[in-house]
Amino acid sequence: MPKVELHLHLEGAIPLGAMWELVQRSGGDPEVPDTEAFTRRLAYRDFAHFIDTWVWKNRYLRDLEAFEYAAAAVAGSLAEQRIVYAEAFFSPTDFAHHGLAPQDLAVAIRRGLDSVTGTEVRLVADLVRDTGPGRAMRTFDQVREVAGEAGVIGIGIGGSEAEYPPGQFRAVYRKAEAAGFHRTAHAGEAAGPESVRGTLDALGVERIGHGVRAAEDPALLEELVTRQVPLEVCPTSNLRTGVVASWERHPVGELLAAGALVTLNTDDPAMFACSLAGEYREVAARFGLGGEALLGIARNGIAASWAPPERKRELAADLDRWWSAGPVAAAGAAPG
């Protein structure tokens, strides 16, 4: 199936082979002497442990050449999976300690992405809430300088929801909106429905990153359904980080049943050992969805994307052609 992905962290999508190569280029790491140990390192007790592992991994993305190489590897992986359009986060403030300016980082990533055909990747600058609103504003101003050249079309904030609530970032979101940037924010992942409510009220976002814990507040869920606010749902990510205890308890089924505008995504697929096709298959199997329902979710991704209207029409037509011609789809099986 030609697929669209809206919640993908570039740094968490680097194929493990490419990430291992970056570790070796840096002189290796005694903590992970071989690929088996490296794979074991990518197991998480909880969300905080995942963040610790994220920081550990980032030490090997230490120069512009590494980012260009990583971006090309990510684009190649997307193309192989027939993810034809993606909007990918990158987190420039995570690499300031390496002396990498956000402007240079964004341009290096763009070079890597553009070296691969078969997929189109637009960038979303994650302003990283843990560094505070002042740093977020400075990062936005820096990224804005090269947004056209680097293909940066939006902003988001990931990180520690509870410690850095959305209201702190009101000013940078208003500035980004005035400058014509699209806006999303992680909410309702590690923190509860109050984080989603605060994000809607304070930041004027167009989409919610994750948002699954909105299901805990019936009034909030009803509002999301009424307004058709797109949710960037990443089921396997929620399981791997301990946000949700099991597939049986994952709220995606409830969100779909309520009529929420759900999109399916992988978040950090290399770190969570998942794929976008796999997310579709799992959701279909776990919640009893047929092909038409999955096609609707795929169409949600196109509609919720920030692609220009003509590109959305092209993506929708490509999906419809696949659906009409594909024997797997015609049999009612899960797209993949």
C-alpha positions as CSV (number, residue, x, y, z in Angstrom):
1,M,0.0,0.0,0.0
2,P,1.3,3.5,-0.7
3,K,1.5,4.9,2.8
4,V,1.7,8.4,4.4
5,E,3.4,8.8,7.8
6,L,3.0,11.9,10.0
7,H,4.7,11.1,13.3
8,L,8.2,9.9,12.7
9,H,11.4,11.0,14.5
10,L,14.2,11.0,12.0
11,E,16.8,10.2,14.8
12,G,14.7,7.2,15.9
13,A,14.1,5.9,12.4
14,I,17.7,5.3,11.5
15,P,17.9,1.6,10.4
16,L,19.9,-0.4,12.9
17,G,22.6,-1.3,10.4
18,A,23.2,2.3,9.7
19,M,23.1,3.2,13.4
20,W,25.6,0.5,14.1
21,E,27.9,1.9,11.4
22,L,27.7,5.3,13.1
23,V,28.7,3.7,16.4
24,Q,31.7,2.1,14.7
25,R,32.7,5.3,13.0
26,S,32.9,6.9,16.4
27,G,35.3,4.2,17.7
28,G,32.8,1.8,19.1
29,D,31.2,1.5,22.5
30,P,32.3,-1.0,25.2
31,E,28.7,-1.0,26.4
32,V,27.6,-2.6,23.1
33,P,30.5,-4.7,21.8
34,D,28.4,-6.4,19.1
35,T,25.1,-6.1,17.3
36,E,23.3,-8.4,19.7
37,A,24.2,-6.2,22.6
38,F,23.2,-3.1,20.6
39,T,19.8,-4.6,20.0
40,R,19.4,-5.5,23.7
41,R,20.2,-1.9,24.6
42,L,17.1,-0.9,22.7
43,A,14.7,-2.3,25.4
44,Y,13.0,0.1,27.8
45,R,11.6,-0.3,31.3
46,D,9.4,2.8,30.9
47,F,9.2,6.2,29.1
48,A,12.0,7.7,31.2
49,H,14.3,4.8,30.3
50,F,13.5,5.3,26.7
51,I,14.5,9.0,26.9
52,D,17.7,7.9,28.6
53,T,18.4,5.5,25.7
54,W,17.5,8.3,23.2
55,V,20.2,10.5,24.7
56,W,22.7,7.7,24.7
57,K,22.1,7.0,21.0
58,N,22.4,10.6,20.1
59,R,26.1,10.7,21.1
60,Y,26.9,9.0,17.9
61,L,25.2,11.7,15.7
62,R,28.0,14.1,16.3
63,D,28.8,15.8,12.9
64,L,27.0,16.9,9.8
65,E,28.3,13.9,7.8
66,A,26.6,11.6,10.2
67,F,23.3,13.3,9.8
68,E,23.5,13.3,6.0
69,Y,24.3,9.6,6.1
70,A,21.5,8.9,8.6
71,A,19.0,10.9,6.7
72,A,19.8,9.0,3.5
73,A,19.4,5.7,5.3
74,V,16.0,6.8,6.7
75,A,14.8,7.9,3.3
76,G,16.0,4.6,1.8
77,S,14.1,2.7,4.4
78,L,10.9,4.7,3.8
79,A,11.1,4.1,0.1
80,E,11.6,0.4,0.5
81,Q,8.4,0.3,2.6
82,R,6.5,2.4,0.1
83,I,6.0,5.2,2.5
84,V,5.6,7.7,-0.3
85,Y,5.2,10.8,1.8
86,A,6.3,11.6,5.4
87,E,6.6,14.5,7.7
88,A,9.6,13.8,10.0
89,F,10.6,15.4,13.2
90,F,14.2,16.4,13.8
91,S,15.5,17.7,17.1
92,P,18.3,20.2,16.6
93,T,18.7,21.2,20.3
94,D,19.6,17.7,21.2
95,F,22.9,18.1,19.3
96,A,24.0,21.6,20.3
97,H,26.6,20.0,22.6
98,H,28.3,18.7,19.5
99,G,28.6,22.2,18.2
100,L,26.0,21.7,15.4
101,A,24.0,24.8,14.5
102,P,20.3,24.1,13.8
103,Q,20.6,25.7,10.4
104,D,23.5,23.5,9.3
105,L,21.9,20.4,10.7
106,A,18.6,21.0,8.8
107,V,20.5,21.5,5.5
108,A,22.6,18.4,6.0
109,I,19.5,16.3,6.7
110,R,17.9,17.7,3.6
111,R,20.9,16.7,1.5
112,G,20.7,13.2,2.8
113,L,16.9,12.9,2.2
114,D,17.2,14.3,-1.3
115,S,19.8,11.8,-2.3
116,V,17.1,9.0,-2.3
117,T,14.2,8.7,-4.7
118,G,10.9,7.0,-4.1
119,T,9.8,9.0,-1.0
120,E,9.1,12.6,-0.2
121,V,10.0,13.8,3.3
122,R,9.1,17.2,4.7
123,L,10.7,18.2,8.0
124,V,9.1,19.3,11.3
125,A,11.4,21.0,13.9
126,D,11.0,19.4,17.3
127,L,11.7,22.4,19.7
128,V,12.2,19.9,22.6
129,R,10.2,21.2,25.5
130,D,12.8,20.0,28.0
131,T,15.1,22.9,27.0
132,G,12.5,25.5,27.9
133,P,10.5,28.1,26.1
134,G,13.4,30.5,25.6
135,R,15.6,27.9,23.9
136,A,12.6,26.8,21.9
137,M,12.2,30.3,20.5
138,R,15.8,30.6,19.6
139,T,15.8,27.3,17.9
140,F,12.7,28.2,15.9
141,D,14.3,31.5,14.8
142,Q,17.4,29.6,13.7
143,V,15.6,26.9,11.8
144,R,13.4,29.5,10.1
145,E,16.4,31.0,8.4
146,V,16.8,27.9,6.3
147,A,13.3,26.5,6.3
148,G,12.8,27.0,2.5
149,E,16.1,25.4,1.6
150,A,15.7,22.5,4.1
151,G,12.1,21.8,3.5
152,V,11.0,22.6,7.1
153,I,7.2,23.1,7.1
154,G,6.2,22.9,10.8
155,I,7.1,22.8,14.4
156,G,6.4,20.4,17.3
157,I,7.5,19.8,20.9
158,G,8.4,16.4,22.3
159,G,9.9,15.4,25.6
160,S,8.6,15.5,29.2
161,E,5.0,16.6,29.0
162,A,4.3,16.8,32.7
163,E,7.4,18.8,33.6
164,Y,7.0,21.3,30.7
165,P,3.3,21.9,30.1
166,P,2.2,23.4,26.8
167,G,1.3,26.9,28.1
168,Q,5.0,27.7,28.5
169,F,5.4,27.5,24.7
170,R,2.4,29.8,23.7
171,A,4.7,32.6,22.4
172,V,6.7,30.5,20.0
173,Y,3.6,28.8,18.7
174,R,2.0,32.1,18.0
175,K,5.1,33.3,16.2
176,A,5.3,30.2,14.1
177,E,1.7,30.5,13.2
178,A,2.1,34.1,12.1
179,A,5.1,33.0,10.0
180,G,3.1,30.4,8.2
181,F,4.4,27.2,9.9
182,H,2.3,24.2,10.6
183,R,2.0,23.1,14.3
184,T,1.7,19.9,16.2
185,A,2.7,18.9,19.7
186,H,3.2,15.7,21.7
187,A,0.4,15.4,24.2
188,G,-1.6,12.7,25.9
189,E,1.3,10.3,25.7
190,A,3.3,10.2,29.0
191,A,0.9,12.7,30.5
192,G,-2.9,12.5,30.8
193,P,-5.8,14.2,29.0
194,E,-5.0,17.5,30.7
195,S,-2.0,17.7,28.5
196,V,-4.2,17.4,25.4
197,R,-6.6,20.0,26.7
198,G,-3.7,22.4,27.5
199,T,-2.2,21.9,24.0
200,L,-5.5,22.6,22.3
201,D,-6.2,25.7,24.4
202,A,-2.7,27.2,24.5
203,L,-0.9,26.3,21.3
204,G,-3.5,26.3,18.5
205,V,-2.2,23.1,17.1
206,E,-3.5,21.5,13.9
207,R,-2.7,18.0,15.0
208,I,-2.0,16.2,18.3
209,G,1.1,13.9,18.6
210,H,-0.1,10.6,20.1
211,G,-3.2,12.0,22.0
212,V,-4.3,8.5,23.1
213,R,-4.9,9.4,26.7
214,A,-7.7,11.7,25.6
215,A,-9.8,8.6,25.7
216,E,-9.7,9.0,29.5
217,D,-11.8,12.2,29.3
218,P,-15.2,11.6,27.6
219,A,-15.8,15.4,27.1
220,L,-12.4,15.9,25.6
221,L,-12.8,12.9,23.3
222,E,-16.2,14.2,22.2
223,E,-14.6,17.6,21.3
224,L,-11.7,16.0,19.4
225,V,-14.3,14.0,17.4
226,T,-16.5,17.0,16.8
227,R,-13.6,19.2,15.6
228,Q,-11.9,16.2,13.8
229,V,-8.5,17.1,15.3
230,P,-6.1,14.6,13.7
231,L,-4.4,12.3,16.2
232,E,-0.9,11.0,15.3
233,V,-1.4,7.6,17.0
234,C,1.7,5.3,17.4
235,P,0.5,2.1,19.1
236,T,3.7,0.0,19.3
237,S,5.6,3.0,20.6
238,N,3.1,3.3,23.4
239,L,3.6,-0.4,24.3
240,R,7.3,-0.3,24.1
241,T,7.6,2.8,26.4
242,G,5.0,1.5,28.9
243,V,2.5,4.3,28.2
244,V,0.0,1.5,27.6
245,A,0.3,-1.9,29.3
246,S,-1.0,-4.1,26.5
247,W,-2.7,-4.2,23.1
248,E,-5.9,-5.1,24.8
249,R,-5.8,-1.9,26.8
250,H,-4.6,0.4,24.0
251,P,-7.2,3.2,23.4
252,V,-6.9,3.2,19.6
253,G,-9.9,1.0,19.3
254,E,-12.0,3.3,21.5
255,L,-10.8,6.3,19.5
256,L,-11.8,4.7,16.2
257,A,-15.1,3.6,17.6
258,A,-15.8,7.2,18.8
259,G,-15.1,8.6,15.3
260,A,-11.8,10.3,16.1
261,L,-9.6,11.2,13.1
262,V,-6.9,8.6,13.8
263,T,-3.8,8.3,11.7
264,L,-1.3,5.5,12.2
265,N,2.4,6.1,12.7
266,T,5.6,4.5,14.0
267,D,7.2,7.3,16.1
268,D,10.7,5.7,16.4
269,P,10.5,2.5,14.3
270,A,14.2,1.5,14.5
271,M,14.1,1.8,18.3
272,F,10.8,0.1,18.7
273,A,11.3,-2.7,16.0
274,C,8.1,-1.8,14.2
275,S,7.0,-0.7,10.7
276,L,4.0,1.3,9.4
277,A,2.7,-1.8,7.6
278,G,3.0,-3.7,10.8
279,E,0.9,-1.0,12.7
280,Y,-1.9,-1.4,10.1
281,R,-1.8,-5.2,10.5
282,E,-1.8,-5.2,14.3
283,V,-4.6,-2.7,14.6
284,A,-6.6,-4.7,12.0
285,A,-6.1,-7.9,13.9
286,R,-6.5,-6.6,17.4
287,F,-9.6,-4.5,16.8
288,G,-11.3,-6.4,14.0
289,L,-11.0,-3.9,11.3
290,G,-11.6,-4.8,7.6
291,G,-10.0,-3.4,4.6
292,E,-12.4,-0.5,4.1
293,A,-11.7,0.7,7.7
294,L,-8.0,0.5,7.2
295,L,-8.3,2.4,3.9
296,G,-10.2,5.1,5.8
297,I,-7.3,5.4,8.2
298,A,-4.8,5.7,5.3
299,R,-7.0,8.4,3.8
300,N,-7.0,10.2,7.2
301,G,-3.2,10.4,7.0
302,I,-3.4,12.1,3.6
303,A,-6.1,14.5,4.7
304,A,-4.2,15.4,7.9
305,S,-0.9,15.9,6.2
306,W,0.5,19.3,5.5
307,A,1.1,18.5,1.8
308,P,-0.2,21.1,-0.7
309,P,-3.7,20.4,-2.0
310,E,-2.5,19.2,-5.4
311,R,-0.1,16.8,-3.7
312,K,-2.9,15.5,-1.5
313,R,-5.0,14.8,-4.5
314,E,-2.1,12.8,-6.1
315,L,-1.5,10.8,-2.9
316,A,-5.2,10.0,-2.7
317,A,-5.4,9.0,-6.3
318,D,-2.4,6.7,-5.9
319,L,-4.0,5.1,-2.9
320,D,-7.3,4.6,-4.7
321,R,-5.6,3.0,-7.7
322,W,-3.8,0.6,-5.4
323,W,-7.1,-0.3,-3.7
324,S,-8.9,-0.8,-6.9
325,A,-6.2,-2.9,-8.5
326,G,-4.8,-4.9,-5.6
327,P,-5.9,-8.5,-5.2
328,V,-5.0,-8.3,-1.5
329,A,-7.3,-5.3,-0.9
330,A,-10.0,-6.8,-3.0
331,A,-10.0,-9.9,-0.7
332,G,-10.6,-7.6,2.3
333,A,-7.2,-8.3,3.9
334,A,-5.2,-5.8,5.8
335,P,-3.1,-3.4,3.6
336,G,0.6,-3.8,4.0
